[in-house]
Amino acid sequence: MPGARNNKVYVLATSRSWNEGMAERLSARTGYDFVLITSKEDLTTAHLTSINPEIIFFPHWSYRIDASVFGRFESVIFHMTDLPFGRGGSPLQNLIVRGIYETKISALRCVEEMDGGPIYLKKPLTLHGSAEEIFLRASKTTEEMIVEILEKKLKPIAQTGESTLFKRRRPEESNLAVASSLDQLFDMIRMLDAEGYPNAFLDVGDFRLEFTRAARKQDQVIADVRITLAKQKKVSRHD
């Protein structure tokens, strides 16, 4: 594709900073124009119609995609499970709490049924390291998947097999008080150690201890801790 410039335009919509350089790299690699959208306010049919993209790619988009968008434009989303296993929310965290450390990224067409669309392709992904390290690794894999979809003009194929559903995890599920082993505690800290995620925590008296940068040693876990006044934080949320 490089050197074979044409007027096709694609949209890359992402709500995570680690994907924002992807549009420029994809333009250089494919010879196509990629328009970057990072705000849900910009993901309107009116704005998209003015761009007129061939396909909208959604690497890590945290917002609901309106039916008026995926009904009008071919929309490709990326999910961190081997679909149809693990449809639904918080796939990274739900996999790790189940002791699953190897998965696949599925590229699928966005449809009304959550994560139920046909599959373009899947690629393996390891879930070791912090959440941010995993997301950075996933970003590179996703970029390769987009190139392959365009190069091979892949058509999606309907999902087969029994589906399972993950529930979106709630912030209170990040409480380390439920951990019963060092391995479990280590996993809970690292799986939430990324931009935009509530860190694993412990409430001690009036204080909240939030943990990041965990390292697993033979008989211990070493991590950074940030201490804040828990009651003060709760009051501020009601102001």
C-alpha positions as YAML, in Angstrom:
chain: A
units: angstrom
residues:
- id: 1
  name: MET
  ca: [0.00, 0.00, 0.00]
- id: 2
  name: PRO
  ca: [2.74, 2.59, 0.70]
- id: 3
  name: GLY
  ca: [3.31, 4.74, -2.37]
- id: 4
  name: ALA
  ca: [-0.10, 3.82, -3.77]
- id: 5
  name: ARG
  ca: [-1.82, 6.99, -2.53]
- id: 6
  name: ASN
  ca: [-5.53, 7.36, -3.12]
- id: 7
  name: ASN
  ca: [-8.32, 9.47, -1.67]
- id: 8
  name: LYS
  ca: [-9.75, 6.90, 0.77]
- id: 9
  name: VAL
  ca: [-10.28, 8.28, 4.25]
- id: 10
  name: TYR
  ca: [-10.58, 6.34, 7.52]
- id: 11
  name: VAL
  ca: [-11.39, 7.44, 11.05]
- id: 12
  name: LEU
  ca: [-9.51, 6.29, 14.15]
- id: 13
  name: ALA
  ca: [-11.59, 6.93, 17.29]
- id: 14
  name: THR
  ca: [-9.88, 6.37, 20.64]
- id: 15
  name: SER
  ca: [-10.34, 7.65, 24.19]
- id: 16
  name: ARG
  ca: [-6.86, 6.63, 25.38]
- id: 17
  name: SER
  ca: [-3.72, 8.72, 24.97]
- id: 18
  name: TRP
  ca: [-1.50, 5.74, 24.14]
- id: 19
  name: ASN
  ca: [-3.39, 5.26, 20.84]
- id: 20
  name: GLU
  ca: [-3.29, 8.87, 19.65]
- id: 21
  name: GLY
  ca: [-0.11, 8.49, 17.58]
- id: 22
  name: MET
  ca: [-1.61, 5.54, 15.73]
- id: 23
  name: ALA
  ca: [-3.52, 7.60, 13.15]
- id: 24
  name: GLU
  ca: [-0.36, 9.31, 11.91]
- id: 25
  name: ARG
  ca: [1.55, 6.03, 11.76]
- id: 26
  name: LEU
  ca: [-1.27, 4.31, 9.88]
- id: 27
  name: SER
  ca: [-1.38, 7.13, 7.34]
- id: 28
  name: ALA
  ca: [2.37, 6.74, 6.74]
- id: 29
  name: ARG
  ca: [2.14, 2.94, 6.53]
- id: 30
  name: THR
  ca: [-0.95, 2.61, 4.32]
- id: 31
  name: GLY
  ca: [-0.96, 5.78, 2.22]
- id: 32
  name: TYR
  ca: [-4.54, 6.46, 3.32]
- id: 33
  name: ASP
  ca: [-5.76, 9.45, 5.31]
- id: 34
  name: PHE
  ca: [-6.65, 8.68, 8.93]
- id: 35
  name: VAL
  ca: [-8.66, 11.28, 10.86]
- id: 36
  name: LEU
  ca: [-8.21, 11.05, 14.64]
- id: 37
  name: ILE
  ca: [-11.24, 11.49, 16.94]
- id: 38
  name: THR
  ca: [-10.66, 11.50, 20.72]
- id: 39
  name: SER
  ca: [-13.86, 13.12, 22.01]
- id: 40
  name: LYS
  ca: [-17.32, 11.56, 22.08]
- id: 41
  name: GLU
  ca: [-18.74, 14.98, 21.18]
- id: 42
  name: ASP
  ca: [-16.97, 14.68, 17.80]
- id: 43
  name: LEU
  ca: [-18.40, 11.24, 17.06]
- id: 44
  name: THR
  ca: [-21.60, 12.50, 15.46]
- id: 45
  name: THR
  ca: [-23.16, 11.42, 12.21]
- id: 46
  name: ALA
  ca: [-22.98, 15.01, 10.97]
- id: 47
  name: HIS
  ca: [-19.23, 15.25, 11.62]
- id: 48
  name: LEU
  ca: [-18.59, 11.77, 10.27]
- id: 49
  name: THR
  ca: [-20.63, 12.48, 7.15]
- id: 50
  name: SER
  ca: [-18.42, 15.49, 6.48]
- id: 51
  name: ILE
  ca: [-15.38, 13.17, 6.68]
- id: 52
  name: ASN
  ca: [-17.10, 10.33, 4.78]
- id: 53
  name: PRO
  ca: [-14.81, 7.52, 6.04]
- id: 54
  name: GLU
  ca: [-14.59, 4.08, 4.47]
- id: 55
  name: ILE
  ca: [-14.34, 2.51, 7.94]
- id: 56
  name: ILE
  ca: [-14.23, 3.80, 11.53]
- id: 57
  name: PHE
  ca: [-11.73, 1.93, 13.72]
- id: 58
  name: PHE
  ca: [-12.25, 2.04, 17.51]
- id: 59
  name: PRO
  ca: [-9.09, 0.96, 19.38]
- id: 60
  name: HIS
  ca: [-10.07, 1.34, 23.07]
- id: 61
  name: TRP
  ca: [-13.18, 3.54, 22.93]
- id: 62
  name: SER
  ca: [-14.78, 3.96, 26.39]
- id: 63
  name: TYR
  ca: [-18.14, 5.33, 25.28]
- id: 64
  name: ARG
  ca: [-21.30, 3.86, 23.82]
- id: 65
  name: ILE
  ca: [-21.35, 3.93, 20.03]
- id: 66
  name: ASP
  ca: [-24.70, 5.17, 18.80]
- id: 67
  name: ALA
  ca: [-26.63, 3.01, 16.32]
- id: 68
  name: SER
  ca: [-26.79, 5.99, 13.98]
- id: 69
  name: VAL
  ca: [-22.99, 5.73, 13.69]
- id: 70
  name: PHE
  ca: [-22.46, 1.99, 13.21]
- id: 71
  name: GLY
  ca: [-25.65, 1.78, 11.15]
- id: 72
  name: ARG
  ca: [-24.34, 4.38, 8.71]
- id: 73
  name: PHE
  ca: [-20.59, 3.62, 8.72]
- id: 74
  name: GLU
  ca: [-18.73, 0.33, 8.85]
- id: 75
  name: SER
  ca: [-17.37, 0.35, 12.40]
- id: 76
  name: VAL
  ca: [-14.66, -1.97, 13.71]
- id: 77
  name: ILE
  ca: [-14.13, -2.40, 17.45]
- id: 78
  name: PHE
  ca: [-11.40, -4.33, 19.28]
- id: 79
  name: HIS
  ca: [-12.10, -6.56, 22.26]
- id: 80
  name: MET
  ca: [-9.49, -8.18, 24.50]
- id: 81
  name: THR
  ca: [-10.95, -11.71, 24.56]
- id: 82
  name: ASP
  ca: [-11.21, -14.69, 22.24]
- id: 83
  name: LEU
  ca: [-14.84, -14.01, 21.32]
- id: 84
  name: PRO
  ca: [-17.50, -15.20, 21.83]
- id: 85
  name: PHE
  ca: [-15.85, -15.89, 25.22]
- id: 86
  name: GLY
  ca: [-15.84, -12.85, 27.50]
- id: 87
  name: ARG
  ca: [-18.21, -10.42, 25.85]
- id: 88
  name: GLY
  ca: [-18.97, -7.34, 27.93]
- id: 89
  name: GLY
  ca: [-17.08, -4.95, 30.20]
- id: 90
  name: SER
  ca: [-13.64, -4.84, 31.82]
- id: 91
  name: PRO
  ca: [-12.16, -7.71, 29.76]
- id: 92
  name: LEU
  ca: [-8.57, -7.22, 30.93]
- id: 93
  name: GLN
  ca: [-9.50, -7.23, 34.62]
- id: 94
  name: ASN
  ca: [-12.04, -10.03, 34.26]
- id: 95
  name: LEU
  ca: [-9.49, -12.25, 32.53]
- id: 96
  name: ILE
  ca: [-6.76, -11.68, 35.12]
- id: 97
  name: VAL
  ca: [-9.01, -12.26, 38.14]
- id: 98
  name: ARG
  ca: [-9.89, -15.62, 36.53]
- id: 99
  name: GLY
  ca: [-6.19, -16.49, 36.25]
- id: 100
  name: ILE
  ca: [-6.17, -16.18, 32.46]
- id: 101
  name: TYR
  ca: [-2.88, -14.64, 31.33]
- id: 102
  name: GLU
  ca: [-2.97, -15.37, 27.59]
- id: 103
  name: THR
  ca: [-5.79, -14.08, 25.42]
- id: 104
  name: LYS
  ca: [-6.58, -12.80, 21.94]
- id: 105
  name: ILE
  ca: [-7.64, -9.44, 20.62]
- id: 106
  name: SER
  ca: [-10.72, -9.82, 18.46]
- id: 107
  name: ALA
  ca: [-11.47, -7.26, 15.75]
- id: 108
  name: LEU
  ca: [-15.19, -7.27, 15.08]
- id: 109
  name: ARG
  ca: [-17.91, -5.26, 13.43]
- id: 110
  name: CYS
  ca: [-19.93, -3.12, 15.85]
- id: 111
  name: VAL
  ca: [-23.58, -4.19, 15.96]
- id: 112
  name: GLU
  ca: [-26.49, -3.69, 18.33]
- id: 113
  name: GLU
  ca: [-25.67, -6.83, 20.36]
- id: 114
  name: MET
  ca: [-22.75, -6.11, 22.71]
- id: 115
  name: ASP
  ca: [-19.56, -7.64, 21.26]
- id: 116
  name: GLY
  ca: [-21.74, -9.89, 19.15]
- id: 117
  name: GLY
  ca: [-20.69, -8.78, 15.67]
- id: 118
  name: PRO
  ca: [-18.84, -10.84, 13.06]
- id: 119
  name: ILE
  ca: [-15.06, -11.20, 13.40]
- id: 120
  name: TYR
  ca: [-12.44, -9.84, 10.98]
- id: 121
  name: LEU
  ca: [-9.44, -11.46, 12.66]
- id: 122
  name: LYS
  ca: [-7.87, -12.30, 16.03]
- id: 123
  name: LYS
  ca: [-4.31, -11.91, 17.31]
- id: 124
  name: PRO
  ca: [-2.70, -13.33, 20.50]
- id: 125
  name: LEU
  ca: [-1.91, -11.08, 23.45]
- id: 126
  name: THR
  ca: [-0.11, -11.85, 26.72]
- id: 127
  name: LEU
  ca: [-1.49, -10.29, 29.91]
- id: 128
  name: HIS
  ca: [1.71, -10.08, 31.96]
- id: 129
  name: GLY
  ca: [2.91, -6.74, 33.32]
- id: 130
  name: SER
  ca: [0.97, -3.68, 34.44]
- id: 131
  name: ALA
  ca: [-2.30, -2.67, 32.81]
- id: 132
  name: GLU
  ca: [-0.55, 0.21, 31.07]
- id: 133
  name: GLU
  ca: [2.14, -2.14, 29.72]
- id: 134
  name: ILE
  ca: [-0.58, -4.49, 28.48]
- id: 135
  name: PHE
  ca: [-2.50, -1.67, 26.81]
- id: 136
  name: LEU
  ca: [0.66, -0.42, 25.10]
- id: 137
  name: ARG
  ca: [1.30, -3.96, 23.84]
- id: 138
  name: ALA
  ca: [-2.33, -4.22, 22.72]
- id: 139
  name: SER
  ca: [-2.04, -0.90, 20.90]
- id: 140
  name: LYS
  ca: [0.83, -2.20, 18.76]
- id: 141
  name: THR
  ca: [-1.08, -5.39, 18.00]
- id: 142
  name: THR
  ca: [-4.22, -3.43, 17.11]
- id: 143
  name: GLU
  ca: [-2.27, -1.25, 14.70]
- id: 144
  name: GLU
  ca: [-0.99, -4.37, 12.94]
- id: 145
  name: MET
  ca: [-4.54, -5.73, 12.78]
- id: 146
  name: ILE
  ca: [-5.84, -2.56, 11.11]
- id: 147
  name: VAL
  ca: [-3.10, -2.75, 8.49]
- id: 148
  name: GLU
  ca: [-3.95, -6.41, 7.84]
- id: 149
  name: ILE
  ca: [-7.68, -5.67, 7.54]
- id: 150
  name: LEU
  ca: [-6.94, -3.04, 4.89]
- id: 151
  name: GLU
  ca: [-4.18, -4.92, 3.06]
- id: 152
  name: LYS
  ca: [-6.14, -8.16, 2.79]
- id: 153
  name: LYS
  ca: [-9.55, -6.47, 2.48]
- id: 154
  name: LEU
  ca: [-10.82, -8.84, 5.17]
- id: 155
  name: LYS
  ca: [-14.53, -9.56, 5.43]
- id: 156
  name: PRO
  ca: [-15.96, -10.40, 8.87]
- id: 157
  name: ILE
  ca: [-17.25, -13.88, 9.66]
- id: 158
  name: ALA
  ca: [-20.06, -14.62, 12.13]
- id: 159
  name: GLN
  ca: [-19.02, -15.73, 15.62]
- id: 160
  name: THR
  ca: [-19.38, -19.41, 16.46]
- id: 161
  name: GLY
  ca: [-19.49, -21.22, 19.80]
- id: 162
  name: GLU
  ca: [-21.09, -20.55, 23.14]
- id: 163
  name: SER
  ca: [-20.86, -16.97, 24.35]
- id: 164
  name: THR
  ca: [-20.01, -15.89, 27.90]
- id: 165
  name: LEU
  ca: [-20.56, -12.44, 29.37]
- id: 166
  name: PHE
  ca: [-18.32, -10.37, 31.62]
- id: 167
  name: LYS
  ca: [-19.87, -7.78, 33.93]
- id: 168
  name: ARG
  ca: [-18.19, -4.38, 34.05]
- id: 169
  name: ARG
  ca: [-16.22, -4.22, 37.28]
- id: 170
  name: ARG
  ca: [-17.07, -1.55, 39.85]
- id: 171
  name: PRO
  ca: [-14.52, 0.67, 41.66]
- id: 172
  name: GLU
  ca: [-15.35, -0.97, 45.02]
- id: 173
  name: GLU
  ca: [-14.14, -4.29, 43.57]
- id: 174
  name: SER
  ca: [-10.62, -2.82, 43.64]
- id: 175
  name: ASN
  ca: [-10.47, -3.18, 47.44]
- id: 176
  name: LEU
  ca: [-7.44, -5.30, 48.29]
- id: 177
  name: ALA
  ca: [-9.13, -6.49, 51.49]
- id: 178
  name: VAL
  ca: [-10.62, -9.35, 49.46]
- id: 179
  name: ALA
  ca: [-7.20, -10.66, 48.36]
- id: 180
  name: SER
  ca: [-6.33, -14.03, 49.91]
- id: 181
  name: SER
  ca: [-2.83, -14.57, 48.49]
- id: 182
  name: LEU
  ca: [0.17, -12.54, 47.38]
- id: 183
  name: ASP
  ca: [-0.43, -13.60, 43.77]
- id: 184
  name: GLN
  ca: [-4.01, -12.36, 43.90]
- id: 185
  name: LEU
  ca: [-2.97, -9.09, 45.53]
- id: 186
  name: PHE
  ca: [-0.23, -8.58, 42.92]
- id: 187
  name: ASP
  ca: [-2.70, -9.20, 40.07]
- id: 188
  name: MET
  ca: [-5.26, -6.80, 41.55]
- id: 189
  name: ILE
  ca: [-2.70, -3.99, 41.73]
- id: 190
  name: ARG
  ca: [-1.19, -4.45, 38.27]
- id: 191
  name: MET
  ca: [-4.47, -4.96, 36.39]
- id: 192
  name: LEU
  ca: [-5.62, -1.46, 37.45]
- id: 193
  name: ASP
  ca: [-2.30, 0.33, 37.05]
- id: 194
  name: ALA
  ca: [-3.04, 2.48, 34.00]
- id: 195
  name: GLU
  ca: [-4.29, 5.94, 33.08]
- id: 196
  name: GLY
  ca: [-8.01, 6.39, 33.70]
- id: 197
  name: TYR
  ca: [-8.49, 3.37, 35.99]
- id: 198
  name: PRO
  ca: [-9.25, 3.41, 39.74]
- id: 199
  name: ASN
  ca: [-6.16, 1.98, 41.44]
- id: 200
  name: ALA
  ca: [-6.36, -0.94, 43.85]
- id: 201
  name: PHE
  ca: [-6.80, 0.36, 47.39]
- id: 202
  name: LEU
  ca: [-7.12, -0.32, 51.09]
- id: 203
  name: ASP
  ca: [-9.10, 1.85, 53.51]
- id: 204
  name: VAL
  ca: [-7.33, 2.18, 56.88]
- id: 205
  name: GLY
  ca: [-9.20, 4.35, 59.38]
- id: 206
  name: ASP
  ca: [-9.67, 7.75, 57.78]
- id: 207
  name: PHE
  ca: [-7.10, 7.04, 55.10]
- id: 208
  name: ARG
  ca: [-7.21, 5.51, 51.64]
- id: 209
  name: LEU
  ca: [-4.07, 3.76, 50.43]
- id: 210
  name: GLU
  ca: [-3.86, 3.39, 46.61]
- id: 211
  name: PHE
  ca: [-1.25, 1.05, 45.11]
- id: 212
  name: THR
  ca: [0.67, 1.14, 41.82]
- id: 213
  name: ARG
  ca: [3.94, -0.18, 40.28]
- id: 214
  name: ALA
  ca: [3.71, -3.61, 41.90]
- id: 215
  name: ALA
  ca: [6.62, -6.05, 41.72]
- id: 216
  name: ARG
  ca: [6.23, -9.72, 42.70]
- id: 217
  name: LYS
  ca: [9.10, -11.11, 44.74]
- id: 218
  name: GLN
  ca: [9.52, -14.62, 46.17]
- id: 219
  name: ASP
  ca: [7.63, -14.00, 49.41]
- id: 220
  name: GLN
  ca: [6.38, -10.43, 49.07]
- id: 221
  name: VAL
  ca: [4.89, -7.78, 46.81]
- id: 222
  name: ILE
  ca: [6.58, -4.39, 46.60]
- id: 223
  name: ALA
  ca: [4.49, -1.45, 45.38]
- id: 224
  name: ASP
  ca: [4.20, 2.34, 45.46]
- id: 225
  name: VAL
  ca: [1.44, 3.73, 47.68]
- id: 226
  name: ARG
  ca: [-0.42, 7.05, 47.65]
- id: 227
  name: ILE
  ca: [-2.24, 8.00, 50.89]
- id: 228
  name: THR
  ca: [-5.20, 10.37, 50.96]
- id: 229
  name: LEU
  ca: [-7.97, 11.25, 53.39]
- id: 230
  name: ALA
  ca: [-10.79, 8.90, 52.41]
- id: 231
  name: LYS
  ca: [-13.56, 10.93, 54.09]
- id: 232
  name: GLN
  ca: [-12.34, 14.12, 52.45]
- id: 233
  name: LYS
  ca: [-12.57, 12.44, 49.03]
- id: 234
  name: LYS
  ca: [-16.08, 11.22, 49.73]
- id: 235
  name: VAL
  ca: [-17.24, 14.69, 50.80]
- id: 236
  name: SER
  ca: [-15.77, 16.30, 47.71]
- id: 237
  name: ARG
  ca: [-17.78, 13.98, 45.45]
- id: 238
  name: HIS
  ca: [-21.04, 15.34, 46.93]
- id: 239
  name: ASP
  ca: [-20.15, 19.03, 46.65]
...
